[in-house]
């Protein structure tokens, strides 16, 4: 892993007004593509219902392409399947690329409708328009003896396609949300829309196509007469018609073509074209393809870095925002997100040093770093960031600015596994156990103590006292579950009541060991000096903390209802790297 130059904290970063230095720094040091953007093109989607409504609107409005990467599509999402089918029937020029996880998308089959059975008909109904691919970890193949031995729920612990990318022409929605009913109604998540950014859309579409090359193709195996009837009558049917109900329950099969039969590909300048124009130079074997995937992902990253450098002076002249995509694919030996953390730490450290050239006083003399995950289990590198001695050490200089880490996790009741059957019923308690272990480290380092008894955050909707170096809260809202994930950096401000994040991470990563080592993840590092976009990020943080009123401390973890039995503790230690 690259090591940041220690001098960068003093020489390369401006104190408050140049947050885009972080994106430039990460891109340069890790050889990653960086896209410039206008802050006016970036919007927040505020609720699950708005997210679902926008998805349907974008599907119908798409003219050229829809590209979707998700863990799964809910088996009950007949309306979403219907909208995709109708959009494809209405527009023969529309191309759909859909990437899901093989284990999760086939979990309910063959006894019930699954993601694969719900959508497989699209590839057969529109053979020149649709690619549906299911990624399976190199450790397990679908239907193999090992996967059957482990069982459908447990084999998901060995790695998933976890990216959440929803693209429509040149618009992108980045999120942590899957495409199922809970995520459209009562599960708190994040969604950022980036409007009309063709280069970033091409990058993300190309990424999905690359992963699709070493994924399984999904084929419909049901009654083709019923399928042809549905295609002819699609405008007259609704999503609960008996004909479509039969289609959604139909059998399917998975085949491996090594990427040979994909309809689309990335051309020489990065745009997406029919694959016949730029056929792939190699096909992936059904086994032992991980090393080739690693090589192709490195070449993909280098190719896009060079393209971004060429387009830097020709696009987005009014750009005030920078975007660096970060891939984390541990089983394919790609670790851009975790390699970014030392540079993020160096940037935060730089914010502690108030430069002498700054003539104005600092009214809000601390940096806040907000981190949230619905499944709280910080990996070792994120834990080292939060507990860093270097970031928390008290300096002798009067100009040194402290750092406050504010963490938000799901309460047991807001955990998506709360009340589930079988062994998964223990998962909320397992996360409580991991939270308590983390908090023990915080207390041992004395980071739970106030930074300064007089230092408060007047903008925080839940805090009533002095800020501490590390704070942990739990999110709770009646009838809701919590799935948000994100990181925001708010530098010191010259106004005591103004907390405006200048940088954020948005994407699929939960910042845990599983995200680091097993799953396919994609996040965007977004930095900006635009006041409007910084206010949008601030609203995200405030809305999140409004329902994070449960302050966790030693007393909270000692409460009778938070005690974790010995069996759950033992099981957690056994599988914590897969959670």
HELIX and SHEET records of a PDB file:
HELIX    1   1 UNK A    8  UNK A   11  1                                   4    
HELIX    2   2 UNK A   20  UNK A   30  1                                  11    
HELIX    3   3 UNK A   39  UNK A   41  5                                   3    
HELIX    4   4 UNK A   48  UNK A   61  1                                  14    
HELIX    5   5 UNK A   78  UNK A   90  1                                  13    
HELIX    6   6 UNK A  102  UNK A  105  1                                   4    
HELIX    7   7 UNK A  115  UNK A  125  1                                  11    
HELIX    8   8 UNK A  145  UNK A  150  1                                   6    
HELIX    9   9 UNK A  154  UNK A  158  5                                   5    
HELIX   10  10 UNK A  181  UNK A  185  1                                   5    
HELIX   11  11 UNK A  198  UNK A  213  1                                  16    
HELIX   12  12 UNK A  224  UNK A  232  1                                   9    
HELIX   13  13 UNK A  242  UNK A  248  1                                   7    
HELIX   14  14 UNK A  290  UNK A  311  1                                  22    
HELIX   15  15 UNK A  330  UNK A  332  5                                   3    
HELIX   16  16 UNK A  336  UNK A  351  1                                  16    
HELIX   17  17 UNK A  380  UNK A  386  1                                   7    
HELIX   18  18 UNK A  389  UNK A  392  1                                   4    
HELIX   19  19 UNK A  412  UNK A  414  5                                   3    
HELIX   20  20 UNK A  422  UNK A  426  5                                   5    
HELIX   21  21 UNK A  427  UNK A  444  1                                  18    
HELIX   22  22 UNK A  513  UNK A  517  1                                   5    
HELIX   23  23 UNK A  531  UNK A  546  1                                  16    
HELIX   24  24 UNK A  554  UNK A  558  1                                   5    
HELIX   25  25 UNK A  560  UNK A  562  5                                   3    
HELIX   26  26 UNK A  566  UNK A  575  1                                  10    
HELIX   27  27 UNK A  576  UNK A  578  5                                   3    
SHEET    1   A 3 UNK A  35  UNK A  37  0                                        
SHEET    2   A 3 UNK A 321  UNK A 329 -1                                        
SHEET    3   A 3 UNK A 334  UNK A 335 -1                                        
SHEET    1   B 9 UNK A  35  UNK A  37  0                                        
SHEET    2   B 9 UNK A 321  UNK A 329 -1                                        
SHEET    3   B 9 UNK A 520  UNK A 528 -1                                        
SHEET    4   B 9 UNK A 503  UNK A 507 -1                                        
SHEET    5   B 9 UNK A 485  UNK A 490 -1                                        
SHEET    6   B 9 UNK A 366  UNK A 373 -1                                        
SHEET    7   B 9 UNK A 402  UNK A 410  1                                        
SHEET    8   B 9 UNK A 470  UNK A 475  1                                        
SHEET    9   B 9 UNK A 550  UNK A 551 -1                                        
SHEET    1   C 9 UNK A  42  UNK A  44  0                                        
SHEET    2   C 9 UNK A 191  UNK A 194 -1                                        
SHEET    3   C 9 UNK A 171  UNK A 175 -1                                        
SHEET    4   C 9 UNK A 165  UNK A 168 -1                                        
SHEET    5   C 9 UNK A  65  UNK A  69 -1                                        
SHEET    6   C 9 UNK A  95  UNK A 101  1                                        
SHEET    7   C 9 UNK A 130  UNK A 135  1                                        
SHEET    8   C 9 UNK A 216  UNK A 220 -1                                        
SHEET    9   C 9 UNK A 252  UNK A 255 -1                                        
SHEET    1   D 2 UNK A 187  UNK A 188  0                                        
SHEET    2   D 2 UNK A 481  UNK A 482  1                                        
SHEET    1   E 2 UNK A 264  UNK A 266  0                                        
SHEET    2   E 2 UNK A 272  UNK A 274 -1                                        
END                                                                             
